[in-house]
Amino acid sequence: MNRILLFLCTLWCCTTFAQTHYPLTLTINGKPITIAKKPRRIISMAPNMTELLFALGAGNKVVGRSHYCDYPTEAKSIESIGHLYAPNIEKIISLKPDLVIAATHYNPKSLRHIRSAGIPVIEQPTPTSIKTIYAYILRAGVIIDHNSEADSLVTTLKSTMNAIQQLHPKITHKPLVYYSVATGRSGEFTAGGDTYLSDLITHCGGTNVAQKVTGWQYNLEMLLVNNPEIILGDSLIYKTMMSHPNYQNLKAIQQKNFIIIDETIFTRMSPRLITSGADQLFKIFQPTLYKELHNDKPVKTISP
Amino acid sequence: MINPSKQFHLKTFVALIIAYVFFIPLFASVGSIDISVSEINAIITKNIGLTFSSIDYSAIHDTHENIIMNIRLPRIILAGMVGAILSLVGASFQAIFKNPLADPFVMGTSSGAALGITIGLLFGFNANILGLSFTTVLAFVFAIATTLFVYRLAKFGSKISTTSILLAGIVASSIITALISLIMIFNQDQISNIILMTMGSLSSTSWNQVAIMIPLFIGGSIILLLKANEMNMLVMGDHDAHSLGVNTEKNKIIILFTSALLVSLAVAASGIIGFVGIIIPHLLRLLFGPNHKSLLPLSFVCGAIFLLVCDTFSRTLLENSEIPIGIITALTGGPFFLMLLKHHKNRLI
């Protein structure tokens, strides 16, 4: 009797948690979207979605990717459908996808075009916190019926974040950090207090200079007044800040605390943000505690 | 038409210069960080090397000094220089083309310079000879070529009508904008620089830029200011000017080349900023008459003040981002331009 009950329980768990029933109807941005059958030919129109699909073991189902999808390396051999805001609609339709996923940077007009061809399109807005990223991963798992993979990925990510969280009481100094998204003539862009990146910086033991700002825009004068201890940015930003006289009085520049990071890890909202990004930030912000985090365990490095 | 007794308005000129000097600390005090005018006065006088007993130098905040001296002041000075150039060149163009709507923006001079700079950016020419970069030389060549092209296209006999100058200007500007856009498509990494240039922006100005520009700015401006008499003659018509002993062709060429060089400098520093060369000389002509002896120096100072005001709005209207200055001058100058066009319609077409 017990065995039968256990079997039924397992079956119930499998069907409710680990398997998606199609047709699946979702509400995204207030609009209902129906996916008739399990997607087998997916086009990813965003680098982070491509990374996520590969992380969920669905890389072999991706038949089209954006021009910018370069991770993992296997993604590069998939056919490109063009740029994020100007995708090649004819190419997309000719690839006969049964699901198109766009995220953060996309052109709503192009998506309407694709929908009118009878192809379901999922659009994913920019996550505002790490929690939203988990929710998006789980939702992607449901959509493509890779539920258990999504569950275990989120569990791994959460444990990485928890390991850092547990060291928080030992933090004595949270350095003032500025994450530069873009700099120079077009203005200063950073991760404001309401962004997932700010969430990550705080979580990894730093203080975000732009905590009080919302969105992504900042300005040079505020940067000079708040004078961060550490600046993070890609090599192009490094070049601009090192060569332009406006930045030479910044503490971080004078003390050579500009740390060049791989922006694809931080500005895409892929699982690498946590698996690799959180680790990197914690190492930069809290070098002594970082050793404790990895004390006996060998440091797992994930190649960018 | 020209009243020779109405000489140079010295008092007005001096008053405007004083106003400009007073505006500097006033406009430098606004920005995303509030810095008081008294602190700015202390910072500026300290950095010039002057000390006044009435100023409290202990109140200077290091970061504030950095912001004023390295970010706001060079920008304010550059805005003044660019405004002075555009306005002075506007007045000069109106004289040599004998057309009230001639200005570096309408005549395609600015767009031509922008195309030269875009090509320069593309090939990464950074070589400097006497502060004149190869990019600026390219800008100059294209500025001259475009202006001459528009002039030839618009000229019928000895006169150029308003309609033909506007049409020729539109055609030249459209072709150039298309070329710039084409270059942009092939060079995605330079897109933001190119967009900023076509909309006009004074952000990220440094003393380097000011220093590079100053020798040619002063030289070019003096040449134009000294041509006031010749411009007065040219306005009366080539024939009359010639009979008064003015070598019209030679003077036109000197004025045109100097103007194109100055506009190239301005576009290299700040991108395309329109309408300054139309609004300022016209207002001044209404107020002080058409004598170039006063029109040119007054245009010079008023252009500087006008662009300084516009740039202050450009960097302070929005909390964390800038409105490109070209948008502000177009929104204030555009309607004025249309009014002018309506006013001249009956007379010139």
Interface residues (C-beta under 8 A of the other chain):
Chain A: A182 G184 R185 S186 G187 V213 Q217 Y218 N219 L220 E221 M222 L224 V225 N227 H244 P245 N246 N249
Chain B: G31 S32 I33 T63 N66 I67 N70 I71 S192 N193 I195 L196 S201 S203 S204 S206 W207 N208 N320 S321 E322
